Amino acid sequence: MKYASFAIMLLLFATDAASPQRSGDTAGTTADARIPELWFSANSPWNIPITSTIKTSYSDAAIAAYAARGHAINMNWGSAGVYVIYDYGTERSHADLAFRDGNGQHWAIPHVPISSTLIKAVTYRLEQGNTDGMTCVVDVPSKRFLSFWQPRKTANGITIRTGGFASFTGLGWSLVGRNLPSLGRAAGSNYCGGLIRESEMQRGTINHALALAWPKDLIRAPTSPFGALQYPASNTDGVNMTSPAAVPMGARIQLNPALDDAALMRLGLTRPADLIIGHALQRYGGYIVDSNTATMGGSVYFESRFNSGGRIYGATNPWPLAILSQLRFVPPPPPQGMDLTSPALLATTGNPRQDQK
């Protein structure tokens, strides 16, 4: 995700030093009764199965252009880490994280819990050379998914370059046409959306669409004559202006649902984790929500496990090239009768409030 966000400040509120320590934070598994199994609302685009049997007009050309480069699909388990906030303990303070978007508007994410676990994760990312620092925080007390891009440690907490939040029952996407900053990813979606989580792999099922990246030069530029966005995306950082084989940001990709496990294994998906991921891509598909360099290819995003994802998830990485012939782009889900301009929907999606000061 690359966005033009500018000056940023941290408004620190009173700490909770007098509060009793309860369960504290964890950067571990998300299998906890206080965290909903279904992330975001049932009618969120993340949670709607694919029902269409048709391909988009650009599907064949897009897959062919990608395959011509010899790119595989990578398993990116160094992506947005899920840092679970259970309560407000003794090591916690609260802050409004304020930033300015590319249009010069000031925004703030209110009452963000600043924990030692979060600061540890931010510090770790910088030590590992991860300058994007894509971060998802599950804020259980406030029932919010917080989403930060380029967090940095400061003497009093953290700053962010941009970000947002979504309620547990929100859509998890910034609203199309509302001139709002991205909630994290280039497409406008929350970083928590579409992650493959450790608890899901332990359970053996993934009941939502996946978050994927695609090569930047195979994603349409904002002024592309072919149309830059596909619902539910509201932003893009694509750069392709000329090729009909480039995909719009928000494009939805699907693995051939007619393939049974035996067929998937013949294609090279021989590990149990491969089949779990494959089943999710067959039923829910995945959204192109971010970009990679032209040489990197596409990626599927996982809950980050501090560089131990390969051991924890155990999927084949990268997936065999034979899989590419079984992928297609499909139409987006309908907006489910939602009024995308309603103030009520704006509130539930949890876009950062505009700072009027």
ZIURTA-V887116 format. One record per residue. N is the residue number from 1. RES is the residue in three letters. SS is DSSP state (A for helix, B for strand, O for the rest). Layout:
N/RES/SS, N/RES/SS
//
This chain:
1/MET/O, 2/LYS/O, 3/TYR/O, 4/ALA/O, 5/SER/O, 6/PHE/O, 7/ALA/O, 8/ILE/B, 9/MET/B, 10/LEU/B, 11/LEU/B, 12/LEU/B, 13/PHE/O, 14/ALA/O, 15/THR/O, 16/ASP/O, 17/ALA/O, 18/ALA/O, 19/SER/O, 20/PRO/O, 21/GLN/O, 22/ARG/O, 23/SER/O, 24/GLY/O, 25/ASP/B, 26/THR/B, 27/ALA/O, 28/GLY/O, 29/THR/O, 30/THR/O, 31/ALA/O, 32/ASP/O, 33/ALA/O, 34/ARG/O, 35/ILE/O, 36/PRO/O, 37/GLU/O, 38/LEU/O, 39/TRP/O, 40/PHE/O, 41/SER/O, 42/ALA/O, 43/ASN/O, 44/SER/O, 45/PRO/A, 46/TRP/A, 47/ASN/A, 48/ILE/O, 49/PRO/O, 50/ILE/O, 51/THR/O, 52/SER/O, 53/THR/O, 54/ILE/O, 55/LYS/O, 56/THR/O, 57/SER/O, 58/TYR/O, 59/SER/A, 60/ASP/A, 61/ALA/A, 62/ALA/A, 63/ILE/A, 64/ALA/A, 65/ALA/A, 66/TYR/A, 67/ALA/A, 68/ALA/O, 69/ARG/O, 70/GLY/O, 71/HIS/O, 72/ALA/O, 73/ILE/B, 74/ASN/B, 75/MET/B, 76/ASN/B, 77/TRP/O, 78/GLY/O, 79/SER/O, 80/ALA/O, 81/GLY/B, 82/VAL/B, 83/TYR/B, 84/VAL/B, 85/ILE/B, 86/TYR/O, 87/ASP/O, 88/TYR/O, 89/GLY/O, 90/THR/O, 91/GLU/O, 92/ARG/O, 93/SER/B, 94/HIS/B, 95/ALA/B, 96/ASP/B, 97/LEU/B, 98/ALA/B, 99/PHE/B, 100/ARG/B, 101/ASP/O, 102/GLY/O, 103/ASN/O, 104/GLY/O, 105/GLN/O, 106/HIS/B, 107/TRP/B, 108/ALA/B, 109/ILE/B, 110/PRO/B, 111/HIS/B, 112/VAL/B, 113/PRO/B, 114/ILE/B, 115/SER/O, 116/SER/A, 117/THR/A, 118/LEU/A, 119/ILE/A, 120/LYS/A, 121/ALA/A, 122/VAL/A, 123/THR/A, 124/TYR/A, 125/ARG/A, 126/LEU/A, 127/GLU/A, 128/GLN/O, 129/GLY/O, 130/ASN/O, 131/THR/O, 132/ASP/O, 133/GLY/O, 134/MET/O, 135/THR/B, 136/CYS/B, 137/VAL/B, 138/VAL/B, 139/ASP/B, 140/VAL/O, 141/PRO/O, 142/SER/O, 143/LYS/O, 144/ARG/B, 145/PHE/B, 146/LEU/B, 147/SER/B, 148/PHE/B, 149/TRP/B, 150/GLN/O, 151/PRO/O, 152/ARG/B, 153/LYS/B, 154/THR/O, 155/ALA/O, 156/ASN/O, 157/GLY/O, 158/ILE/B, 159/THR/B, 160/ILE/O, 161/ARG/O, 162/THR/B, 163/GLY/B, 164/GLY/B, 165/PHE/B, 166/ALA/B, 167/SER/B, 168/PHE/O, 169/THR/O, 170/GLY/O, 171/LEU/O, 172/GLY/O, 173/TRP/B, 174/SER/O, 175/LEU/O, 176/VAL/O, 177/GLY/O, 178/ARG/O, 179/ASN/O, 180/LEU/O, 181/PRO/O, 182/SER/O, 183/LEU/O, 184/GLY/B, 185/ARG/O, 186/ALA/O, 187/ALA/O, 188/GLY/O, 189/SER/B, 190/ASN/B, 191/TYR/O, 192/CYS/O, 193/GLY/O, 194/GLY/O, 195/LEU/O, 196/ILE/B, 197/ARG/O, 198/GLU/A, 199/SER/A, 200/GLU/A, 201/MET/A, 202/GLN/A, 203/ARG/A, 204/GLY/O, 205/THR/O, 206/ILE/O, 207/ASN/O, 208/HIS/O, 209/ALA/O, 210/LEU/B, 211/ALA/B, 212/LEU/B, 213/ALA/B, 214/TRP/B, 215/PRO/B, 216/LYS/A, 217/ASP/A, 218/LEU/A, 219/ILE/B, 220/ARG/B, 221/ALA/B, 222/PRO/O, 223/THR/O, 224/SER/O, 225/PRO/O, 226/PHE/O, 227/GLY/O, 228/ALA/O, 229/LEU/B, 230/GLN/O, 231/TYR/O, 232/PRO/O, 233/ALA/O, 234/SER/O, 235/ASN/O, 236/THR/O, 237/ASP/O, 238/GLY/B, 239/VAL/O, 240/ASN/B, 241/MET/O, 242/THR/O, 243/SER/O, 244/PRO/O, 245/ALA/O, 246/ALA/O, 247/VAL/B, 248/PRO/O, 249/MET/B, 250/GLY/O, 251/ALA/O, 252/ARG/B, 253/ILE/B, 254/GLN/B, 255/LEU/B, 256/ASN/O, 257/PRO/O, 258/ALA/O, 259/LEU/O, 260/ASP/O, 261/ASP/A, 262/ALA/A, 263/ALA/A, 264/LEU/A, 265/MET/A, 266/ARG/A, 267/LEU/O, 268/GLY/O, 269/LEU/O, 270/THR/O, 271/ARG/O, 272/PRO/A, 273/ALA/A, 274/ASP/A, 275/LEU/A, 276/ILE/A, 277/ILE/A, 278/GLY/A, 279/HIS/A, 280/ALA/A, 281/LEU/A, 282/GLN/A, 283/ARG/A, 284/TYR/O, 285/GLY/O, 286/GLY/B, 287/TYR/B, 288/ILE/B, 289/VAL/B, 290/ASP/B, 291/SER/B, 292/ASN/B, 293/THR/O, 294/ALA/O, 295/THR/O, 296/MET/O, 297/GLY/O, 298/GLY/B, 299/SER/B, 300/VAL/B, 301/TYR/B, 302/PHE/B, 303/GLU/O, 304/SER/O, 305/ARG/O, 306/PHE/O, 307/ASN/O, 308/SER/O, 309/GLY/A, 310/GLY/A, 311/ARG/A, 312/ILE/A, 313/TYR/A, 314/GLY/O, 315/ALA/O, 316/THR/O, 317/ASN/O, 318/PRO/O, 319/TRP/O, 320/PRO/O, 321/LEU/A, 322/ALA/A, 323/ILE/A, 324/LEU/A, 325/SER/A, 326/GLN/A, 327/LEU/B, 328/ARG/B, 329/PHE/B, 330/VAL/B, 331/PRO/O, 332/PRO/O, 333/PRO/O, 334/PRO/O, 335/PRO/O, 336/GLN/O, 337/GLY/O, 338/MET/O, 339/ASP/O, 340/LEU/O, 341/THR/O, 342/SER/O, 343/PRO/A, 344/ALA/A, 345/LEU/A, 346/LEU/A, 347/ALA/A, 348/THR/A, 349/THR/A, 350/GLY/O, 351/ASN/O, 352/PRO/O, 353/ARG/B, 354/GLN/B, 355/ASP/O, 356/GLN/O, 357/LYS/O
//
